[in-house]
């Protein structure tokens, strides 16, 4: 993902900056998706594995990246509080 793009993107909920989710974090998210325990902000069970995602600077929320396009819709975001 373009580094300049990352400097201007922000979470539509918290207005925090966004960074690329690290591979080990992505594996943990995909494990929860596989286990059928992860819901998005819209209350829908996430069933598709993620190839990439963006994480807020405070580490509380992620946004999927689909076909190299960040999906910055509030209802598509995933709260990481579900993983604790």
N, C-alpha and C positions, 0 to 999 in steps of 0.2 A: 504494500500500500504506500502511496506517495506520502513522504514525511511532511510535506507542506500541508496536505489535506488534513493530517492528524493535528496540526497546530490550530486549525480553524474549527474542527468538529467539536461538539460538546453534547453532553447528555441533555435531552429535552426535558427531563424531570428535575435533575439537581443542578444543571448548568455547569457541571464539573467537566474537565477535559477528559479526553479518551486516549487510550493506548492499545496497542495490539496485545491480545491475550497470549500469554506464554504457553508453549506446548504442554507442559506438565499440568497447568491449570485447565487447558482445553481437554486433556484426557480425563480429568476429574469430572468435568461438566458432562462429557460424553458418556461416562460411566453412569452418572445419575440419569441421563436421558435413557440409556439402555435399560436401567432398572425401573423405568416408568415412574420416577418420583419428582420430576422437574416440571414446574408450571411457569408459563410466562406471566407478565403483568396483567394480561387480559384474562387470566384464569383458565387458559387452555393448556392441556398437557403437551409438552414438547416431545415430539416423536422422531424428528429428523436429527441425525448426528450433525454436529457443526464441524466444518472444515476450518473455519476461522471465526474470530469474534473480537469485539472491542470491549475493553473494560474501563470503567470510570476511574479517575485518579484516586478516589477513596476506596476502590476495590469492592464496592457494594453491588454493582449492577453491570451486566454485560448486554451487548447488542450483537446479534448474529451478523456475519458478513456472508452474503450469498452471491456467488459468481463475481467476487471482488467488489461487491457493492454493499456498503454498510446499511443495514436496515435500522434506521434511527427512529422507529415508531415506538411510542410509549408502551403500547399494548404488547409489542414483540420483545420488549426487554425482559431479562431474567434476573431476579434478585438472588444474589449469592448467599443470602441468609438462610436459604433452603438447604444449603449443604452442611450447615453446622449441626 
